[in-house]
């Protein structure tokens, strides 16, 4: 199996996601019930502050918390809604 470059992996990821402005993220949360998930490191939260109402999920644990098969699964991520990751 060939190893993909970082640029290739980033291009593949960008093809699968939507980038939202802060205003659009807030609108979707307020009007459509989207849930905000802050994936920044705890040191960034301490330095820069938290997003009011957002769930904190450290980036390094995200896949484990989202996967219902994982022993670390967080039921928060079992909700049937749009998640907006910051």
N, CA, C and O of each residue as an XYZ file, in Angstrom:
344
protein
N       0.844     -1.171      0.000
C       0.000      0.000      0.000
C       0.895      1.242      0.000
O       1.831      1.348      0.793
N       0.596      2.162     -0.889
C       1.368      3.395     -0.975
C       1.003      4.330      0.170
O      -0.158      4.416      0.571
N       1.981      5.010      0.677
C       1.756      5.992      1.737
C       1.392      7.314      1.082
O       2.115      7.813      0.220
N       0.256      7.879      1.501
C      -0.170      9.160      0.945
C       0.532     10.304      1.653
O       0.816     10.231      2.849
N       0.807     11.355      0.907
C       1.441     12.532      1.495
C       0.423     13.295      2.339
O      -0.783     13.073      2.228
N       0.916     14.180      3.171
C       0.046     15.019      3.988
C      -0.859     15.848      3.080
O      -2.046     16.000      3.367
N      -0.314     16.382      1.992
C      -1.128     17.180      1.073
C      -2.254     16.354      0.462
O      -3.365     16.858      0.295
N      -1.986     15.096      0.128
C      -3.019     14.223     -0.418
C      -4.097     13.931      0.623
O      -5.287     13.942      0.309
N      -3.680     13.673      1.853
C      -4.652     13.405      2.912
C      -5.505     14.642      3.196
O      -6.711     14.529      3.415
N      -4.880     15.819      3.191
C      -5.624     17.062      3.428
C      -6.619     17.322      2.300
O      -7.746     17.746      2.557
N      -6.219     17.076      1.060
C      -7.126     17.270     -0.078
C      -8.317     16.320      0.026
O      -9.450     16.719     -0.242
N      -8.074     15.079      0.407
C      -9.165     14.109      0.558
C     -10.111     14.539      1.683
O     -11.329     14.425      1.544
N      -9.570     15.021      2.774
C     -10.402     15.478      3.896
C     -11.229     16.693      3.489
O     -12.419     16.763      3.795
N     -10.608     17.645      2.804
C     -11.333     18.856      2.386
C     -12.478     18.542      1.436
O     -13.468     19.273      1.394
N     -12.352     17.465      0.677
C     -13.420     17.073     -0.249
C     -14.638     16.533      0.497
O     -15.729     16.467     -0.070
N     -14.467     16.151      1.751
C     -15.532     15.530      2.533
C     -16.184     16.464      3.548
O     -17.202     16.105      4.140
N     -15.626     17.645      3.763
C     -16.136     18.524      4.816
C     -16.583     19.860      4.243
O     -16.243     20.213      3.114
N     -17.339     20.586      5.029
C     -17.739     21.955      4.696
C     -17.075     22.886      5.698
O     -17.054     22.604      6.896
N     -16.542     23.977      5.216
C     -15.991     24.999      6.103
C     -17.072     26.043      6.334
O     -17.669     26.547      5.382
N     -17.321     26.364      7.584
C     -18.354     27.325      7.946
C     -17.730     28.540      8.607
O     -16.692     28.440      9.261
N     -18.361     29.669      8.434
C     -17.948     30.857      9.172
C     -18.451     30.724     10.611
O     -19.355     29.933     10.880
N     -17.876     31.482     11.525
C     -18.416     31.470     12.890
C     -19.898     31.854     12.923
O     -20.673     31.271     13.680
N     -20.287     32.822     12.111
C     -21.689     33.258     12.098
C     -22.608     32.131     11.616
O     -23.680     31.925     12.184
N     -22.197     31.403     10.576
C     -23.019     30.298     10.076
C     -23.069     29.164     11.099
O     -24.112     28.533     11.270
N     -21.965     28.903     11.770
C     -21.952     27.869     12.815
C     -22.932     28.217     13.920
O     -23.695     27.363     14.372
N     -22.913     29.470     14.353
C     -23.828     29.912     15.404
C     -25.273     29.820     14.938
O     -26.141     29.388     15.697
N     -25.540     30.220     13.701
C     -26.900     30.153     13.175
C     -27.409     28.720     13.156
O     -28.536     28.451     13.573
N     -26.582     27.802     12.673
C     -27.004     26.393     12.617
C     -27.243     25.832     14.014
O     -28.172     25.053     14.227
N     -26.402     26.231     14.961
C     -26.602     25.770     16.340
C     -27.891     26.349     16.915
O     -28.680     25.629     17.528
N     -28.104     27.645     16.718
C     -29.274     28.319     17.286
C     -30.582     27.908     16.605
O     -31.590     27.687     17.277
N     -30.567     27.806     15.280
C     -31.805     27.613     14.526
C     -32.070     26.171     14.105
O     -33.222     25.784     13.911
N     -31.014     25.375     13.962
C     -31.185     24.031     13.415
C     -30.780     22.922     14.378
O     -30.883     21.740     14.049
N     -30.319     23.303     15.567
C     -29.971     22.298     16.563
C     -28.623     21.622     16.365
O     -28.354     20.586     16.974
N     -27.773     22.197     15.520
C     -26.427     21.633     15.365
C     -25.685     21.737     16.702
O     -25.903     22.669     17.476
N     -24.820     20.778     16.952
C     -24.044     20.777     18.197
C     -22.604     21.154     17.893
O     -21.994     20.630     16.961
N     -22.071     22.071     18.693
C     -20.696     22.527     18.527
C     -19.759     21.654     19.344
O     -20.028     21.350     20.506
N     -18.654     21.254     18.721
C     -17.650     20.429     19.379
C     -16.308     21.125     19.225
O     -15.840     21.340     18.107
N     -15.697     21.473     20.330
C     -14.405     22.156     20.338
C     -13.315     21.111     20.518
O     -13.226     20.485     21.574
N     -12.484     20.917     19.499
C     -11.474     19.859     19.539
C     -10.085     20.390     19.884
O      -9.090     19.678     19.741
N     -10.021     21.635     20.336
C      -8.718     22.207     20.693
C      -8.152     21.559     21.960
O      -8.884     21.009     22.783
N      -6.868     21.639     22.083
C      -6.159     21.152     23.261
C      -6.589     21.965     24.485
O      -6.913     23.147     24.376
N      -6.587     21.321     25.632
C      -7.020     21.983     26.864
C      -6.180     23.237     27.145
O      -6.692     24.202     27.712
N      -4.906     23.236     26.757
C      -4.076     24.432     26.962
C      -4.563     25.599     26.106
O      -4.500     26.752     26.534
N      -5.048     25.305     24.903
C      -5.619     26.361     24.059
C      -6.886     26.924     24.689
O      -7.114     28.134     24.662
N      -7.709     26.048     25.256
C      -8.926     26.508     25.915
C      -8.594     27.423     27.081
O      -9.235     28.456     27.272
N      -7.587     27.041     27.861
C      -7.190     27.848     29.003
C      -6.650     29.203     28.553
O      -6.906     30.222     29.193
N      -5.908     29.209     27.458
C      -5.283     30.441     26.970
C      -6.273     31.339     26.224
O      -6.263     32.558     26.396
N      -7.133     30.728     25.390
C      -7.987     31.503     24.490
C      -9.457     31.537     24.891
O     -10.230     32.329     24.352
N      -9.842     30.689     25.829
C     -11.230     30.645     26.263
C     -12.019     29.557     25.556
O     -11.560     28.964     24.579
N     -13.201     29.311     26.065
C     -14.056     28.247     25.540
C     -15.157     28.847     24.679
O     -15.442     30.042     24.755
N     -15.765     28.011     23.867
C     -16.927     28.410     23.075
C     -18.159     28.107     23.928
O     -18.396     26.948     24.270
N     -18.937     29.115     24.271
C     -20.114     28.867     25.114
C     -21.035     27.815     24.497
O     -21.413     27.906     23.328
N     -21.383     26.828     25.298
C     -22.295     25.783     24.865
C     -21.660     24.649     24.078
O     -22.343     23.687     23.729
N     -20.362     24.743     23.791
C     -19.707     23.696     23.006
C     -19.267     22.540     23.903
O     -18.937     22.728     25.074
N     -19.273     21.350     23.324
C     -18.745     20.156     23.986
C     -17.248     20.123     23.712
O     -16.835     20.300     22.566
N     -16.435     19.905     24.719
C     -15.002     19.756     24.493
C     -14.683     18.289     24.267
O     -15.040     17.432     25.076
N     -14.010     18.008     23.165
C     -13.577     16.652     22.827
C     -12.156     16.765     22.291
O     -11.972     17.181     21.147
N     -11.154     16.411     23.075
C      -9.769     16.556     22.612
C      -9.562     15.830     21.283
O     -10.015     14.698     21.109
N      -8.889     16.476     20.365
C      -8.682     15.922     19.028
C      -8.114     14.507     19.078
O      -8.504     13.659     18.275
N      -7.225     14.248     19.980
C      -6.595     12.932     20.066
C      -7.540     11.813     20.490
O      -7.226     10.637     20.309
N      -8.690     12.168     21.050
C      -9.660     11.168     21.504
C     -10.903     11.127     20.632
O     -11.769     10.279     20.847
N     -11.016     12.006     19.670
C     -12.259     12.186     18.928
C     -12.794     10.894     18.317
O     -13.955     10.549     18.540
N     -11.984     10.181     17.558
C     -12.459      8.951     16.920
C     -12.907      7.918     17.950
O     -13.867      7.184     17.715
N     -12.223      7.859     19.080
C     -12.591      6.911     20.128
C     -13.935      7.277     20.754
O     -14.742      6.395     21.049
N     -14.179      8.569     20.959
C     -15.423      9.023     21.572
C     -16.605      8.890     20.622
O     -17.727      8.637     21.060
N     -16.358      9.060     19.313
C     -17.438      9.004     18.327
C     -17.845      7.562     18.007
O     -19.028      7.295     17.794
N     -16.913      6.654     17.971
C     -17.162      5.266     17.569
C     -17.974      4.512     18.626
O     -17.491      4.314     19.741
N     -19.205      4.086     18.293
C     -20.012      3.369     19.282
C     -19.422      2.021     19.696
O     -19.814      1.470     20.725
N     -18.502      1.491     18.924
C     -17.849      0.213     19.257
C     -16.672      0.396     20.218
O     -16.159     -0.574     20.775
N     -16.261      1.624     20.401
C     -15.095      1.910     21.241
C     -15.456      1.840     22.719
O     -16.551      2.244     23.109
N     -14.544      1.331     23.545
C     -14.802      1.348     24.991
C     -14.821      2.772     25.560
O     -15.248      2.978     26.696
N     -14.362      3.751     24.778
C     -14.328      5.151     25.214
C     -15.488      5.962     24.638
O     -15.538      7.181     24.804
N     -16.422      5.287     23.961
C     -17.544      5.987     23.314
C     -18.252      6.921     24.280
O     -18.523      6.566     25.427
N     -18.544      8.121     23.797
C     -19.298      9.111     24.568
C     -20.694      9.202     23.941
O     -20.808      9.543     22.764
N     -21.753      8.907     24.694
C     -23.113      8.932     24.150
C     -23.509     10.279     23.533
O     -24.443     10.338     22.733
N     -22.822     11.334     23.889
C     -23.073     12.646     23.274
C     -23.045     12.531     21.752
O     -23.839     13.169     21.061
N     -22.123     11.713     21.230
C     -21.941     11.597     19.791
C     -22.911     10.621     19.134
O     -22.838     10.411     17.923
N     -23.803     10.029     19.891
C     -24.813      9.136     19.329
C     -26.063      9.905     18.913
O     -26.987      9.320     18.347
N     -26.100     11.187     19.182
C     -27.259     12.003     18.833
C     -27.380     12.123     17.319
O     -26.382     12.189     16.601
N     -28.608     12.148     16.861
C     -28.881     12.256     15.426
C     -29.017     13.726     15.063
O     -30.121     14.268     15.029
N     -27.881     14.366     14.791
C     -27.887     15.789     14.465
C     -26.590     16.131     13.747
O     -25.711     15.286     13.581
N     -26.492     17.364     13.332
C     -25.253     17.854     12.723
C     -24.279     18.246     13.829
O     -24.653     18.904     14.800
N     -23.035     17.834     13.668
C     -21.968     18.238     14.581
C     -21.064     19.209     13.829
O     -20.686     18.968     12.682
N     -20.730     20.299     14.488
C     -19.817     21.282     13.930
C     -18.562     21.266     14.781
O     -18.602     21.559     15.976
N     -17.446     20.918     14.153
C     -16.167     20.787     14.867
C     -15.329     22.038     14.662
O     -15.189     22.543     13.549
N     -14.774     22.524     15.770
C     -13.908     23.703     15.737
C     -12.576     23.325     16.329
O     -11.676     24.161     16.408
